[in-house]
Amino acid sequence: MNPNVPNKHIPAAIDRLIPRSPYNASSSAIAAKVIEDIHFLQDRIERIKKLQTPNSTVLKTYQSMLESREAVLEWLRENGDLEDEDVSSFG
């Protein structure tokens, strides 16, 4: 993903991660969920890579999901009301 090209699909990805409700989740709550997903995907990717015969399709899928979550987190940092402290406190 080119960081210089705005991704118009990021807000839609956020809505899929945490559906909006009448109470609307804060940027910090969304970031916490995204960071949780990132840690999960990083763990899965490492486990797959350690297999004797890693499934390349599953690995590519998890890597794509990881890139998407990282893009969402970056978007939140740039466009949300997150402070660096908010993100670092999640892990």
KOLGU-4560 file (N, C-alpha, C; in nm, 3 decimals, padded with zeros to 5 digits):
<recs>
<n_xx: 00.084 n_yy: -00.117 n_zz: 00.000 ca_xx: 00.000 ca_yy: 00.000 ca_zz: 00.000 c_xx: 00.088 c_yy: 00.123 c_zz: 00.000 mol: A seq: 1 type: MET>
<n_xx: 00.058 n_yy: 00.216 n_zz: -00.087 ca_xx: 00.134 ca_yy: 00.340 ca_zz: -00.097 c_xx: 00.083 c_yy: 00.439 c_zz: 00.007 mol: A seq: 2 type: ASN>
<n_xx: 00.167 n_yy: 00.477 n_zz: 00.103 ca_xx: 00.121 ca_yy: 00.567 ca_zz: 00.210 c_xx: 00.088 c_yy: 00.707 c_zz: 00.160 mol: A seq: 3 type: PRO>
<n_xx: 00.131 n_yy: 00.743 n_zz: 00.039 ca_xx: 00.104 ca_yy: 00.876 ca_zz: -00.014 c_xx: -00.032 c_yy: 00.885 c_zz: -00.083 mol: A seq: 4 type: ASN>
<n_xx: -00.097 n_yy: 00.771 n_zz: -00.103 ca_xx: -00.227 ca_yy: 00.769 ca_zz: -00.169 c_xx: -00.333 c_yy: 00.746 c_zz: -00.062 mol: A seq: 5 type: VAL>
<n_xx: -00.426 n_yy: 00.841 n_zz: -00.047 ca_xx: -00.529 ca_yy: 00.823 ca_zz: 00.055 c_xx: -00.615 c_yy: 00.700 c_zz: 00.023 mol: A seq: 6 type: PRO>
<n_xx: -00.651 n_yy: 00.626 n_zz: 00.124 ca_xx: -00.732 ca_yy: 00.507 ca_zz: 00.104 c_xx: -00.874 c_yy: 00.539 c_zz: 00.145 mol: A seq: 7 type: ASN>
<n_xx: -00.961 n_yy: 00.555 n_zz: 00.046 ca_xx: -01.100 ca_yy: 00.592 ca_zz: 00.073 c_xx: -01.179 c_yy: 00.478 c_zz: 00.135 mol: A seq: 8 type: LYS>
<n_xx: -01.121 n_yy: 00.358 n_zz: 00.137 ca_xx: -01.192 ca_yy: 00.242 ca_zz: 00.190 c_xx: -01.169 c_yy: 00.222 c_zz: 00.340 mol: A seq: 9 type: HIS>
<n_xx: -01.079 n_yy: 00.296 n_zz: 00.400 ca_xx: -01.047 ca_yy: 00.279 ca_zz: 00.542 c_xx: -01.170 c_yy: 00.301 c_zz: 00.631 mol: A seq: 10 type: ILE>
<n_xx: -01.249 n_yy: 00.408 n_zz: 00.613 ca_xx: -01.366 ca_yy: 00.423 ca_zz: 00.701 c_xx: -01.462 c_yy: 00.305 c_zz: 00.691 mol: A seq: 11 type: PRO>
<n_xx: -01.478 n_yy: 00.249 n_zz: 00.573 ca_xx: -01.565 ca_yy: 00.131 ca_zz: 00.557 c_xx: -01.506 c_yy: 00.012 c_zz: 00.631 mol: A seq: 12 type: ALA>
<n_xx: -01.375 n_yy: -00.003 n_zz: 00.629 ca_xx: -01.309 ca_yy: -00.111 ca_zz: 00.702 c_xx: -01.331 c_yy: -00.095 c_zz: 00.852 mol: A seq: 13 type: ALA>
<n_xx: -01.327 n_yy: 00.027 n_zz: 00.899 ca_xx: -01.351 ca_yy: 00.053 ca_zz: 01.041 c_xx: -01.494 c_yy: 00.014 c_zz: 01.076 mol: A seq: 14 type: ILE>
<n_xx: -01.590 n_yy: 00.047 n_zz: 00.991 ca_xx: -01.728 ca_yy: 00.011 ca_zz: 01.018 c_xx: -01.747 c_yy: -00.140 c_zz: 01.022 mol: A seq: 15 type: ASP>
<n_xx: -01.671 n_yy: -00.215 n_zz: 00.943 ca_xx: -01.681 ca_yy: -00.361 ca_zz: 00.946 c_xx: -01.618 c_yy: -00.416 c_zz: 01.073 mol: A seq: 16 type: ARG>
<n_xx: -01.512 n_yy: -00.354 n_zz: 01.120 ca_xx: -01.447 ca_yy: -00.401 ca_zz: 01.242 c_xx: -01.533 c_yy: -00.377 c_zz: 01.365 mol: A seq: 17 type: LEU>
<n_xx: -01.588 n_yy: -00.259 n_zz: 01.375 ca_xx: -01.672 ca_yy: -00.225 ca_zz: 01.490 c_xx: -01.795 c_yy: -00.153 c_zz: 01.435 mol: A seq: 18 type: ILE>
<n_xx: -01.904 n_yy: -00.229 n_zz: 01.416 ca_xx: -02.026 ca_yy: -00.166 ca_zz: 01.362 c_xx: -02.071 c_yy: -00.049 c_zz: 01.449 mol: A seq: 19 type: PRO>
<n_xx: -02.117 n_yy: 00.054 n_zz: 01.385 ca_xx: -02.162 ca_yy: 00.173 ca_zz: 01.457 c_xx: -02.293 c_yy: 00.143 c_zz: 01.530 mol: A seq: 20 type: ARG>
<n_xx: -02.310 n_yy: 00.207 n_zz: 01.640 ca_xx: -02.432 ca_yy: 00.194 ca_zz: 01.718 c_xx: -02.476 c_yy: 00.334 c_zz: 01.755 mol: A seq: 21 type: SER>
<n_xx: -02.589 n_yy: 00.344 n_zz: 01.820 ca_xx: -02.629 ca_yy: 00.478 ca_zz: 01.864 c_xx: -02.528 c_yy: 00.540 c_zz: 01.959 mol: A seq: 22 type: PRO>
<n_xx: -02.442 n_yy: 00.456 n_zz: 02.019 ca_xx: -02.343 ca_yy: 00.505 ca_zz: 02.115 c_xx: -02.209 c_yy: 00.536 c_zz: 02.052 mol: A seq: 23 type: TYR>
<n_xx: -02.189 n_yy: 00.503 n_zz: 01.924 ca_xx: -02.065 ca_yy: 00.527 ca_zz: 01.850 c_xx: -01.938 c_yy: 00.503 c_zz: 01.932 mol: A seq: 24 type: ASN>
<n_xx: -01.860 n_yy: 00.409 n_zz: 01.886 ca_xx: -01.735 ca_yy: 00.375 ca_zz: 01.953 c_xx: -01.635 c_yy: 00.488 c_zz: 01.936 mol: A seq: 25 type: ALA>
<n_xx: -01.555 n_yy: 00.509 n_zz: 02.037 ca_xx: -01.452 ca_yy: 00.613 ca_zz: 02.029 c_xx: -01.335 c_yy: 00.561 c_zz: 01.946 mol: A seq: 26 type: SER>
<n_xx: -01.252 n_yy: 00.653 n_zz: 01.902 ca_xx: -01.132 ca_yy: 00.614 ca_zz: 01.827 c_xx: -01.043 c_yy: 00.523 c_zz: 01.911 mol: A seq: 27 type: SER>
<n_xx: -01.037 n_yy: 00.549 n_zz: 02.041 ca_xx: -00.954 ca_yy: 00.465 ca_zz: 02.128 c_xx: -01.007 c_yy: 00.322 c_zz: 02.134 mol: A seq: 28 type: SER>
<n_xx: -01.138 n_yy: 00.305 n_zz: 02.139 ca_xx: -01.197 ca_yy: 00.171 ca_zz: 02.143 c_xx: -01.172 c_yy: 00.098 c_zz: 02.012 mol: A seq: 29 type: ALA>
<n_xx: -01.184 n_yy: 00.169 n_zz: 01.903 ca_xx: -01.158 ca_yy: 00.109 ca_zz: 01.772 c_xx: -01.011 c_yy: 00.070 c_zz: 01.763 mol: A seq: 30 type: ILE>
<n_xx: -00.922 n_yy: 00.159 n_zz: 01.806 ca_xx: -00.778 ca_yy: 00.130 ca_zz: 01.802 c_xx: -00.746 c_yy: 00.008 c_zz: 01.887 mol: A seq: 31 type: ALA>
<n_xx: -00.809 n_yy: -00.005 n_zz: 02.002 ca_xx: -00.784 ca_yy: -00.120 ca_zz: 02.089 c_xx: -00.821 c_yy: -00.249 c_zz: 02.017 mol: A seq: 32 type: ALA>
<n_xx: -00.934 n_yy: -00.250 n_zz: 01.948 ca_xx: -00.976 ca_yy: -00.369 ca_zz: 01.873 c_xx: -00.880 c_yy: -00.398 c_zz: 01.758 mol: A seq: 33 type: LYS>
<n_xx: -00.839 n_yy: -00.294 n_zz: 01.687 ca_xx: -00.748 ca_yy: -00.311 ca_zz: 01.574 c_xx: -00.613 c_yy: -00.364 c_zz: 01.623 mol: A seq: 34 type: VAL>
<n_xx: -00.563 n_yy: -00.312 n_zz: 01.732 ca_xx: -00.434 ca_yy: -00.358 ca_zz: 01.787 c_xx: -00.445 c_yy: -00.502 c_zz: 01.833 mol: A seq: 35 type: ILE>
<n_xx: -00.557 n_yy: -00.538 n_zz: 01.892 ca_xx: -00.581 ca_yy: -00.678 ca_zz: 01.931 c_xx: -00.576 c_yy: -00.769 c_zz: 01.808 mol: A seq: 36 type: GLU>
<n_xx: -00.641 n_yy: -00.726 n_zz: 01.700 ca_xx: -00.639 ca_yy: -00.802 ca_zz: 01.575 c_xx: -00.497 c_yy: -00.814 c_zz: 01.519 mol: A seq: 37 type: ASP>
<n_xx: -00.422 n_yy: -00.704 n_zz: 01.525 ca_xx: -00.284 ca_yy: -00.704 ca_zz: 01.474 c_xx: -00.200 c_yy: -00.806 c_zz: 01.550 mol: A seq: 38 type: ILE>
<n_xx: -00.210 n_yy: -00.806 n_zz: 01.681 ca_xx: -00.132 ca_yy: -00.902 ca_zz: 01.761 c_xx: -00.172 c_yy: -01.046 c_zz: 01.729 mol: A seq: 39 type: HIS>
<n_xx: -00.301 n_yy: -01.070 n_zz: 01.714 ca_xx: -00.350 ca_yy: -01.203 ca_zz: 01.679 c_xx: -00.293 c_yy: -01.247 c_zz: 01.544 mol: A seq: 40 type: PHE>
<n_xx: -00.301 n_yy: -01.159 n_zz: 01.445 ca_xx: -00.254 ca_yy: -01.193 ca_zz: 01.311 c_xx: -00.102 c_yy: -01.213 c_zz: 01.307 mol: A seq: 41 type: LEU>
<n_xx: -00.029 n_yy: -01.130 n_zz: 01.379 ca_xx: 00.117 ca_yy: -01.148 ca_zz: 01.385 c_xx: 00.152 c_yy: -01.284 c_zz: 01.443 mol: A seq: 42 type: GLN>
<n_xx: 00.081 n_yy: -01.324 n_zz: 01.547 ca_xx: 00.104 ca_yy: -01.454 ca_zz: 01.609 c_xx: 00.073 c_yy: -01.567 c_zz: 01.511 mol: A seq: 43 type: ASP>
<n_xx: -00.040 n_yy: -01.557 n_zz: 01.444 ca_xx: -00.079 ca_yy: -01.661 ca_zz: 01.347 c_xx: 00.022 c_yy: -01.671 c_zz: 01.234 mol: A seq: 44 type: ARG>
<n_xx: 00.067 n_yy: -01.559 n_zz: 01.184 ca_xx: 00.164 ca_yy: -01.559 ca_zz: 01.074 c_xx: 00.293 c_yy: -01.629 c_zz: 01.118 mol: A seq: 45 type: ILE>
<n_xx: 00.340 n_yy: -01.596 n_zz: 01.237 ca_xx: 00.463 ca_yy: -01.661 ca_zz: 01.287 c_xx: 00.443 c_yy: -01.812 c_zz: 01.303 mol: A seq: 46 type: GLU>
<n_xx: 00.328 n_yy: -01.852 n_zz: 01.353 ca_xx: 00.300 ca_yy: -01.995 ca_zz: 01.370 c_xx: 00.295 c_yy: -02.067 c_zz: 01.235 mol: A seq: 47 type: ARG>
<n_xx: 00.235 n_yy: -02.004 n_zz: 01.138 ca_xx: 00.226 ca_yy: -02.065 ca_zz: 01.004 c_xx: 00.365 c_yy: -02.079 c_zz: 00.943 mol: A seq: 48 type: ILE>
<n_xx: 00.447 n_yy: -01.975 n_zz: 00.957 ca_xx: 00.582 ca_yy: -01.978 ca_zz: 00.901 c_xx: 00.668 c_yy: -02.088 c_zz: 00.962 mol: A seq: 49 type: LYS>
<n_xx: 00.638 n_yy: -02.127 n_zz: 01.085 ca_xx: 00.717 ca_yy: -02.230 ca_zz: 01.153 c_xx: 00.675 c_yy: -02.372 c_zz: 01.115 mol: A seq: 50 type: LYS>
<n_xx: 00.562 n_yy: -02.384 n_zz: 01.046 ca_xx: 00.517 ca_yy: -02.517 ca_zz: 01.005 c_xx: 00.614 c_yy: -02.576 c_zz: 00.903 mol: A seq: 51 type: LEU>
<n_xx: 00.620 n_yy: -02.707 n_zz: 00.901 ca_xx: 00.709 ca_yy: -02.774 ca_zz: 00.806 c_xx: 00.667 c_yy: -02.744 c_zz: 00.662 mol: A seq: 52 type: GLN>
<n_xx: 00.538 n_yy: -02.742 n_zz: 00.636 ca_xx: 00.487 ca_yy: -02.707 ca_zz: 00.504 c_xx: 00.377 c_yy: -02.601 c_zz: 00.521 mol: A seq: 53 type: THR>
<n_xx: 00.417 n_yy: -02.475 n_zz: 00.531 ca_xx: 00.318 ca_yy: -02.368 ca_zz: 00.551 c_xx: 00.223 c_yy: -02.356 c_zz: 00.432 mol: A seq: 54 type: PRO>
<n_xx: 00.098 n_yy: -02.331 n_zz: 00.462 ca_xx: -00.003 ca_yy: -02.311 ca_zz: 00.359 c_xx: 00.010 c_yy: -02.168 c_zz: 00.307 mol: A seq: 55 type: ASN>
<n_xx: 00.058 n_yy: -02.154 n_zz: 00.184 ca_xx: 00.086 ca_yy: -02.021 ca_zz: 00.129 c_xx: -00.040 c_yy: -01.938 c_zz: 00.111 mol: A seq: 56 type: SER>
<n_xx: -00.152 n_yy: -02.002 n_zz: 00.080 ca_xx: -00.277 ca_yy: -01.928 ca_zz: 00.062 c_xx: -00.323 c_yy: -01.867 c_zz: 00.194 mol: A seq: 57 type: THR>
<n_xx: -00.318 n_yy: -01.946 n_zz: 00.300 ca_xx: -00.358 ca_yy: -01.896 ca_zz: 00.432 c_xx: -00.260 c_yy: -01.788 c_zz: 00.478 mol: A seq: 58 type: VAL>
<n_xx: -00.132 n_yy: -01.810 n_zz: 00.456 ca_xx: -00.031 ca_yy: -01.712 ca_zz: 00.495 c_xx: -00.055 c_yy: -01.578 c_zz: 00.424 mol: A seq: 59 type: LEU>
<n_xx: -00.079 n_yy: -01.583 n_zz: 00.293 ca_xx: -00.106 ca_yy: -01.459 ca_zz: 00.218 c_xx: -00.233 c_yy: -01.390 c_zz: 00.267 mol: A seq: 60 type: LYS>
<n_xx: -00.333 n_yy: -01.470 n_zz: 00.302 ca_xx: -00.458 ca_yy: -01.413 ca_zz: 00.352 c_xx: -00.435 c_yy: -01.340 c_zz: 00.484 mol: A seq: 61 type: THR>
<n_xx: -00.364 n_yy: -01.405 n_zz: 00.576 ca_xx: -00.334 ca_yy: -01.341 ca_zz: 00.704 c_xx: -00.246 c_yy: -01.217 c_zz: 00.685 mol: A seq: 62 type: TYR>
<n_xx: -00.150 n_yy: -01.222 n_zz: 00.594 ca_xx: -00.065 ca_yy: -01.106 ca_zz: 00.570 c_xx: -00.146 c_yy: -00.990 c_zz: 00.514 mol: A seq: 63 type: GLN>
<n_xx: -00.239 n_yy: -01.021 n_zz: 00.425 ca_xx: -00.325 ca_yy: -00.918 ca_zz: 00.370 c_xx: -00.414 c_yy: -00.856 c_zz: 00.478 mol: A seq: 64 type: SER>
<n_xx: -00.468 n_yy: -00.941 n_zz: 00.565 ca_xx: -00.549 ca_yy: -00.892 ca_zz: 00.676 c_xx: -00.467 c_yy: -00.804 c_zz: 00.769 mol: A seq: 65 type: MET>
<n_xx: -00.342 n_yy: -00.845 n_zz: 00.795 ca_xx: -00.253 ca_yy: -00.767 ca_zz: 00.881 c_xx: -00.226 c_yy: -00.630 c_zz: 00.820 mol: A seq: 66 type: LEU>
<n_xx: -00.196 n_yy: -00.626 n_zz: 00.691 ca_xx: -00.171 ca_yy: -00.499 ca_zz: 00.624 c_xx: -00.294 c_yy: -00.408 c_zz: 00.633 mol: A seq: 67 type: GLU>
<n_xx: -00.412 n_yy: -00.467 n_zz: 00.619 ca_xx: -00.536 ca_yy: -00.390 ca_zz: 00.627 c_xx: -00.553 c_yy: -00.330 c_zz: 00.767 mol: A seq: 68 type: SER>
<n_xx: -00.532 n_yy: -00.411 n_zz: 00.871 ca_xx: -00.546 ca_yy: -00.362 ca_zz: 01.007 c_xx: -00.443 c_yy: -00.254 c_zz: 01.037 mol: A seq: 69 type: ARG>
<n_xx: -00.320 n_yy: -00.271 n_zz: 00.987 ca_xx: -00.217 ca_yy: -00.169 ca_zz: 01.008 c_xx: -00.255 c_yy: -00.039 c_zz: 00.939 mol: A seq: 70 type: GLU>
<n_xx: -00.317 n_yy: -00.048 n_zz: 00.822 ca_xx: -00.361 ca_yy: 00.072 ca_zz: 00.751 c_xx: -00.473 c_yy: 00.141 c_zz: 00.828 mol: A seq: 71 type: ALA>
<n_xx: -00.564 n_yy: 00.064 n_zz: 00.886 ca_xx: -00.671 ca_yy: 00.122 ca_zz: 00.966 c_xx: -00.613 c_yy: 00.195 c_zz: 01.087 mol: A seq: 72 type: VAL>
<n_xx: -00.517 n_yy: 00.132 n_zz: 01.154 ca_xx: -00.455 ca_yy: 00.195 ca_zz: 01.271 c_xx: -00.384 c_yy: 00.325 c_zz: 01.231 mol: A seq: 73 type: LEU>
<n_xx: -00.314 n_yy: 00.323 n_zz: 01.120 ca_xx: -00.247 ca_yy: 00.444 ca_zz: 01.073 c_xx: -00.348 c_yy: 00.552 c_zz: 01.039 mol: A seq: 74 type: GLU>
<n_xx: -00.459 n_yy: 00.513 n_zz: 00.976 ca_xx: -00.564 ca_yy: 00.608 ca_zz: 00.943 c_xx: -00.620 c_yy: 00.671 c_zz: 01.071 mol: A seq: 75 type: TRP>
<n_xx: -00.642 n_yy: 00.587 n_zz: 01.173 ca_xx: -00.692 ca_yy: 00.639 ca_zz: 01.300 c_xx: -00.595 c_yy: 00.739 c_zz: 01.362 mol: A seq: 76 type: LEU>
<n_xx: -00.466 n_yy: 00.708 n_zz: 01.350 ca_xx: -00.364 ca_yy: 00.800 ca_zz: 01.405 c_xx: -00.369 c_yy: 00.935 c_zz: 01.333 mol: A seq: 77 type: ARG>
<n_xx: -00.390 n_yy: 00.930 n_zz: 01.202 ca_xx: -00.386 ca_yy: 01.053 ca_zz: 01.122 c_xx: -00.519 c_yy: 01.129 c_zz: 01.122 mol: A seq: 78 type: GLU>
<n_xx: -00.631 n_yy: 01.058 n_zz: 01.131 ca_xx: -00.761 ca_yy: 01.121 ca_zz: 01.111 c_xx: -00.854 c_yy: 01.113 c_zz: 01.232 mol: A seq: 79 type: ASN>
<n_xx: -00.819 n_yy: 01.031 n_zz: 01.328 ca_xx: -00.904 ca_yy: 01.017 ca_zz: 01.446 c_xx: -00.858 c_yy: 01.113 c_zz: 01.554 mol: A seq: 80 type: GLY>
<n_xx: -00.919 n_yy: 01.097 n_zz: 01.669 ca_xx: -00.881 ca_yy: 01.183 ca_zz: 01.782 c_xx: -00.786 c_yy: 01.110 c_zz: 01.875 mol: A seq: 81 type: ASP>
<n_xx: -00.704 n_yy: 01.022 n_zz: 01.818 ca_xx: -00.608 ca_yy: 00.944 ca_zz: 01.896 c_xx: -00.482 c_yy: 01.024 c_zz: 01.924 mol: A seq: 82 type: LEU>
<n_xx: -00.430 n_yy: 01.004 n_zz: 02.040 ca_xx: -00.298 ca_yy: 01.055 ca_zz: 02.074 c_xx: -00.205 c_yy: 00.935 c_zz: 02.074 mol: A seq: 83 type: GLU>
<n_xx: -00.076 n_yy: 00.958 n_zz: 02.057 ca_xx: 00.021 ca_yy: 00.848 ca_zz: 02.059 c_xx: 00.011 c_yy: 00.768 c_zz: 02.187 mol: A seq: 84 type: ASP>
<n_xx: -00.018 n_yy: 00.835 n_zz: 02.298 ca_xx: -00.030 ca_yy: 00.765 ca_zz: 02.426 c_xx: -00.148 c_yy: 00.668 c_zz: 02.424 mol: A seq: 85 type: GLU>
<n_xx: -00.258 n_yy: 00.705 n_zz: 02.353 ca_xx: -00.374 ca_yy: 00.618 ca_zz: 02.344 c_xx: -00.337 c_yy: 00.487 c_zz: 02.278 mol: A seq: 86 type: ASP>
<n_xx: -00.261 n_yy: 00.494 n_zz: 02.171 ca_xx: -00.224 ca_yy: 00.375 ca_zz: 02.095 c_xx: -00.120 c_yy: 00.293 c_zz: 02.170 mol: A seq: 87 type: VAL>
<n_xx: -00.020 n_yy: 00.358 n_zz: 02.230 ca_xx: 00.086 ca_yy: 00.284 ca_zz: 02.298 c_xx: 00.034 c_yy: 00.213 c_zz: 02.423 mol: A seq: 88 type: SER>
<n_xx: -00.072 n_yy: 00.261 n_zz: 02.481 ca_xx: -00.123 ca_yy: 00.198 ca_zz: 02.602 c_xx: -00.191 c_yy: 00.065 c_zz: 02.575 mol: A seq: 89 type: SER>
<n_xx: -00.219 n_yy: 00.035 n_zz: 02.448 ca_xx: -00.284 ca_yy: -00.090 ca_zz: 02.413 c_xx: -00.187 c_yy: -00.202 c_zz: 02.389 mol: A seq: 90 type: PHE>
<n_xx: -00.063 n_yy: -00.173 n_zz: 02.378 ca_xx: 00.028 ca_yy: -00.285 ca_zz: 02.366 c_xx: 00.130 c_yy: -00.273 c_zz: 02.264 mol: A seq: 91 type: GLY>
</recs>
